[in-house]
Amino acid sequence: MNIYTTAASIECHRTRIVLAEKDIAHKLHLVDEKKMPEDLLDMNPYGSLPTLVDRDLVLYDSRVIMEYLEERFPHPPLMPVGPVARGQSRLALFRVEHDWFPLVDTIETKSEKMAAKARKELSESIAATASVFAAMPFFLSEEFTLVDASIVPILWRLPHYGIELPKGSKDITDYMERVFDREGFQASLTEAEREFRL
Ligand SMILES: N[C@@H](CCC(=O)N[C@@H](CS)C(=O)NCC(=O)O)C(=O)O
């Protein structure tokens, strides 16, 4: 199995976390998104990262890749079992992708004025979720799931984005310590990502 990812984007990072949590043997190709290799452009019409190649199968879009890995390598499971819990997990994934990912994109790529507004919005939105982080060891779950794999890349980058969570965010910082300490999370980090918290 081959995976092509950037060294530091949150979408790419969440797929590397799933690979590491499941201890899936793979070859990682770190790609500069501005210099996409020709063979990758031939395989993926969107020329986007991450891209996963598993024998004849080529997958792109980080959500599609994570869900494929979950089904192809069911152990350890990164989705709950029952339909209600799975529905809640999928809704949480949708909300993270819909509400938080675009704010990260604005912080990383738009003007300082827009980035400042996005920083404030992201910080407030994460802080407003404190009770969910407090309720269970992982997000809406007793076990680490795809939702955690999607949230952690953002939390890891908060200092890099210039975001300090408001005072009284202990439940969130405790959660951060729990997930940052995981073997899988540590193994998922590229050198560039390690530098976000040196
Ligand atoms: N929705 C996609 C977004 C991926 C994405 O935006 N990837 C960027 C790198 S962070 C990329 O491939 N940029 C190069 C391009 O689109 O040409 C996903 O989750 O995989």
The ligand as an ORCA input file, in Angstrom:
! r2SCAN-3c Opt
* xyz 0 1
  N     -11.303     17.271      0.583
  C      -9.945     16.866      0.274
  C      -9.058     18.092      0.369
  C      -7.651     17.764      0.105
  C      -6.807     18.985     -0.205
  O      -7.254     20.130     -0.214
  N      -5.534     18.701     -0.458
  C      -4.590     19.727     -0.845
  C      -3.366     19.610     -0.005
  S      -3.740     20.102      1.626
  C      -4.172     19.484     -2.266
  O      -4.146     18.368     -2.706
  N      -3.829     20.553     -2.979
  C      -3.343     20.445     -4.296
  C      -4.403     20.606     -5.335
  O      -5.603     20.550     -4.987
  O      -4.016     20.771     -6.480
  C      -9.503     15.788      1.263
  O     -10.002     15.754      2.376
  O      -8.685     14.959      0.879
*
